[in-house]
């Protein structure tokens, strides 16, 4: 599990797409099934991977500041709202909400990039 988490951290720091969902899927394979228990660790580890990646990209001078600021604000709001949602919903409802959100985001991204 440690090696799998290392790979997820590298992937999350470089690309980041759906790494939190991947973490929870991998942890489920290793026996952790309660979404409410997985969520705090997921948030912490995704934040750590992103923080390290941003530090590396800043050191390399490869960051466009305006899009980065936009993503920072969106990620902070999404993280806060997601954490609040985990307090309201039970595990089954949370799984449905996460699945529905991922489906919607995938469709929006697909339609956006198909028309470019």
N, C-alpha and C positions, 0 to 999 in steps of 0.2 A: 504494500500500500504506500509505503514511503517513496518508492521509486515512481509509482504512478503519480503521486502528488508532485514530485519533482518535475516530471514531464508536463503536468498540467500547469505548474507555476511558470515554466519556460514558455509554454504555449500562451498562457494568459498574459504574460508580460510583453510578448512580441505581437500577438494578434488580438487576443482578448475576447473574440466572438464566442459568446455562450459558454465561457469557461466555468462560470458558477454552476450552470446546469450540468456540465460535464463532470464537475467535481462531485455533485450530489449523485449522479449516475454511477460513478466509480465507487463512491462510498457505499452506495446501495449494493453493489456487487460484492463488497467486502463485509456486508452484514448490517450496516446502519440504515434503518428504514424510516425513522421519524424525521420528517422534514423540519419540524420545529427545533429539533436538536442539531440538525446539520447546518441550519441557516447561519447562526452566529459564527461558527468556524469558517464557513464558506465566505462570509463577508470579510472576515479578518484576513484570510489567505488571499482572496482576490485583491483586497486593498494593498496588501504587502507586495504582491507581484506587480501591480500597477505602479506603486510608489518606486520600487526598484527600477522598473522599466523607464519611468519618466526621468529619474535621476540619470540613467545611462544616456537617454536621448538628449537631455539637456546638456550633459557633458560633451556630447558629440555635436551639438549645435544643429540638430535635425528637427526641431520642433517649430511648427508655425503657431505662434502664440494665440491668435484670435480663434481658430478652430479648437485649439486645446482648451482655451477658457470656456468655450461653449460646451464642450464635452465634459469638462470638470463640473460645471453647474448641473448639467443634465444627469450625470452619474450620481452626484450628491443628492439631488432630488429623488431620483429613482431608488437609490439605496435607502433613503429615509422613508419614502412611501412604502417600499417593499417591506421594510422592517416593521412599520406600523401595521401593514396588512397581515403579517404573520401573527400579530397579537390578537387580531380580530377573528381570523378564520381557523377552522380546525385543519388537521393534516390533509384530509381528503379534499376539502374545499380548496386548500392551498395548492395541491397538485393540479387540480382542474384549472385554477387561475393561472398558474405558471405555464401550463400547456397551452391554454388559450392565448396568453400574451405572446408566447414564442411563435405560435401559428400566425397571429396577426403581424408581428414584426417581420417574419419571413416573407409573408405575402407583400407587405409594403416595400421591403427592400427589393424583392424580385421584380415587382412592377416598376419601381423607380429605376433600376438598372437595365431593365429590358427595353425601356423607352429612351435610352441615351444614345 
